[in-house]
Amino acid sequence: SNLLTGILLAVSVVFGWQWWQNHQQKKTQEASNQYQTFIAAIEKPDPAKAVVLGEAMASNYAKTDYAFLAMLRLAKLQEEQGKPDAAVAALNKAATIALTDQNRELAKIRTAQLLISQGKIADATKFTAAMTAQYYPGSLAEIRGDLAMLGGNRNEAVTFYKEALMKLDQGAGSLALIELKLADAGGTPGHDP
């Protein structure tokens, strides 16, 4: 009797696991299809449809990376449409549903960049003060340099831009721009004081 119970339990676990795997695979495929529809609406362009589809992605597929990607792309669309508050909301949603710390950090970096581009310097300063960057330390240092420059603190900006240059990969596309920012702040690119 115990042997039969053990066998039935083992078979149930195996079938349950297989069902779960198939369910997850189906959900991922659905998310992929929905994401492609979302991207098609952006490229058409059909912003109203894209917003609805993006929000649906976040609600229905929050446990997939597709939802995170949709929120990042929706934020960009909202910014392009002149809706910066909606863009920030999409980035906040992206940070909330991100499945990894790296994605969460990326969403926060983009939020800070968006706040700066909106001229919300106090908000961006407060937002970045609480941030630590494990995955994008060069980007965070650049943002802090930008904030220092906007606040009129050139020496602090130089320090942050040099930090950004040290922490970014040497193949990063933003190196030349940061070197220009460093020079504008009064620093010398490529040379330590």
Protein Blocks (a to p, Z undefined) as FASTA:
>chain_A
ZZmmmmmmmmmmmmmmmmmmmmmmmmmmmmmmmmmmmmmmmmmpcfklmmmmmmmmmmmm
mmbfklmmmmmmmmmmmmmnopaklmmmmmmmmmmmpmbfklmmmmmmmmmmmmmmnopa
mlmmmmmmmpccfklmmlmmmmmmmmmmmnopaklmmmmmmmmmmmpcfkbfklmmmmmm
mmmnopaehiaZZ
